Amino acid sequence: MRIEEDLKLDFKDVLIRPKRSTLTSRSEVDISRQYAFRNSAGKYRGIPIIAANMDTVGTFEMARALCAHGLSAALHKHYDEPALAGFFRGLAAEATVFYSMGITGADYDKFRRVRDEVGEAIAYVCIDVANGYTKSFVDFIEKFRTTYPKVTIMAGNVVTGEMTEELILLGVDIVKVGIGPGSVCTTRKMAGVGYPQLSAIIECGDAAHGLGGLICSDGGCTAPGDLAKAFGGGADFVMLGGMFAGHEECAGDVEEHGGMRKVRFYGMSSRTAMDKYAGGVGRYRASEGREVLLDYRGPVEGTVQEILGGVRSACTYVGARRLKELSKRTTFIRVARQMNEVFGAA
């Protein structure tokens, strides 16, 4: 047993300090990014915000809506093969949509069959597990990269620099960072495992960028300012679940509760998800997610505008004309515990 006493921070623990700026309007800020991926040699241009691969959020409808605004989506892995093939055949060349998968033999075979049918229309893959520290995950990454050298791989989740480096050297282009910060994730409560998200971004980003790799912050964002903090801390992409939940483009029925329209949202390790896809919670494990009812929020376009406006505003406060400059111009101020309790995660 050992104890690390270095300071670790979450989004709610900091604010971004303003700096002198020559920008006169948010409209002057370019929040798109361009990347050349280290291992696949693929090229990317867009706004680096991704809808999470949760079955209520990572839908075909959400992907189409976000791609129209230059954002991306990671599809959930429970679509059947004909539906996936049909979607990717009709996908515009400039759209960035991730095919999501686990690491079982069935996941691999399903991907192979769909990819054989649609070819390079699937250019991005999200290999997603709760625990990115297992040998089976590492072995799968190595096998997949060897078989598909030109596919851009996003994979995780991890929260430490050394594992980030290992994954990049094995062939991952974008390391997914985050264990436990999601709004419907209970891993920190059930397993006692996790890492404050901002510190995970800073440490994993530093490790990845030293090798020419990239990271995606996954979880913990509840407001546009949290995205600004994630990008300011060194995230190359940010993945959102709860902030995109409850919209018209999400899966799930709209329900009436007390005269209010509500939508169910749940974690993919919740009892709800396991009952739906795995026949229930196995005897050897416990649920590490929860289900909540969210207000129905209508089309996602309004939320997209709010998020992008918040990130642009952060850039103007520190004088970053491009999103790429935000991390170079970010100085975080620690917020006193008393302020957090009074003002929340402002």
Secondary structure, 3 states (H helix, E strand, C coil): CCCCCCCCCCHHHEEECCCCCCCCCHHHCECCEEEECCCCCCEEEECCEEECCCCCCCCHHHHHHHHCCCCEEECCCCCCHHHHHHHHHCCCCCCCEEEEECCCHHHHHHHHHHHHHHHHHCCEEEEECCCCCCHHHHHHHHHHHHHCCCCEEEEEEECCHHHHHHHHHHCCCEEEECCCCCCCECHHHHCCCCCCHHHHHHHHHHHHHHCCCEEEEECCCCCHHHHHHHHHHCCCEEEECHHHCCCCCCCCCEEEECCEEEEEEECCCEHHHHHHHCCCCCCCCCCCECEEEEECCCCCHHHHHHHHHHHHHHHHHHCCCEHHHCHHHCCEEECCHHHHHHHCCC
